[in-house]
Amino acid sequence: MRVLLVGGGGREHAIAEAISRSRKDPQLYAAMSKKNPGIARLCKDFILIKETDPEIVNFAIRNKIDLAITGPETPLAAGIPDMLWDAGIPVVGPRKLAAQIEFDKAWTRNFMKKYDIAGLPLFKVFRKGQSGTDEYIDEIGDVVIKPAGLTGGKGVKVMGDHFGIEGAKIYAREVLKKDDLVIEERLIGEEFTVQAFVDGSTLAFAPSVQDHKRAFDGDKGPNTGGMGSYNDAKDILPFMKESDYSGAKKIMIDSVRAVRKETGVPYQGILYGQFMATAKGISVIEFNARFGDPEAMNVIPLLENDFLDVCMAVVTGTLGKSKVAFKKQATVCKYAVPEGYPDDPVKDSVVEIGSTNAHVFYSSVYEKDSKIYTTGSRAIAVLGTAGTIQDAEKIAQVGLGALKGRLFSRMDIGTEELIRKRIQHMKELRA
């Protein structure tokens, strides 16, 4: 079986490893913007190309690809899955009309309102150049400012964390010069993510994961693409209730059905729901049309099924006949990033990787003359897997110690102290 993977980050390295473990004896091909050494070593062939370039389709045709899998969001927004399907190549990754659920936040909020999907916060959409944002910010009082388009996890700004009310007004006006904008009420609670394989009607859900966007320990500093994440040895996280998870699943099921009604195309691929557990129940922060990075690294290694069997069920609409299961283990993933990240990261700096029991995933690095170099974005993720979050965290922390170079990491992800803080926070809110 010939499989094409589009993307070259840490998430895609996790996907590539899952493909290589398949009993289907796959030949892996990749299209990536930079040579990810972890992916390249697993490939029969790869092409270095922008992940939005239609030439990817010709590469797939030339190599007689049987199945394509898209990793990041940019090829979805560029319609690469549509082009591959048109060429007769099935794709795990939704068509452009369905992928709007990620790449157009204004569309998504209006869509949720139209179909009465639960978990919708107070919001208002402003179109590029429109006025009235100052008045709406005054009306709501405590807001989140979201550019409607893709921002790589770094464009969303939260009042109180990033600025006060005047700063929110200035930022909203800046965004509106070049993009549509969504202004929403700020949600208070604990974030969690649920990811699922989707075949158009059936969803197969992975355990809940919590990502950590802030650059520094204690949830301080600027937003990043994600500094690390963890899951527990069951479907819910220690601060969650079962109803949070079941509520999130229902919202995702309702959204998949509504996408088909709204767009006329089935949602086939991965759906990622990011939720906030609040005093009043759960709210939807956003949807992504692919696995998260780093959250993919928590759940993909726990998949008990052959990854390609599940992917084939996604593209053939037969996921309902499969029993998709995940190992009951906890994982902690921690990213090593270049010094100065995200504002002024060190680039082209050598990284050495020693021996470790942790699982190592290459992300934004490149290989030259048998050495690994940083690019300025998140460099290498390490994953600890164990029976408890605490034990998994220890393995991940030791794994970080095996990396040498001008790197730093958050030390607190998955620690007992941070998780106790999350539990206490939800207890106080729910009381």
Secondary structure, 3 states (H helix, E strand, C coil): CEEEEECCCHHHHHHHHHHHCCCCCCEEEEEECCCCHHHHCCCCEEEECCCCCCHHHHHHHHCCCCEEEECCCHHHHCCHHHHHHHCCCCEECCCHHHHHHHHCHHHHHHHHHHCCCCCCCCEEEECCCCCCHHHHHHHHCCEEEEECCCCCCCCCEEECCCECHHHHHHHHHHHHCCCCEEEEECCCCEEEEEEEEEECCCEEECCCEEECCEEECCCEEEECCCCEEEECCCCCCCCCCHHHHHHHHHHHHHHHHHHHHHHCCCCEEEEEEEEEEECCEEEEEEEECCCCCCHHHHHHHHECCCHHHHHHHHHHCCHHHCCCCECCCEEEEEEEEECCCCCCCCCCCEEEECCCCCEEEECCEEEECCEEEECCCCCEEEEEEECCHHHHHHHHHHHHHCEECCEECCCCCCCHHHHHHHHHHHHHHHC
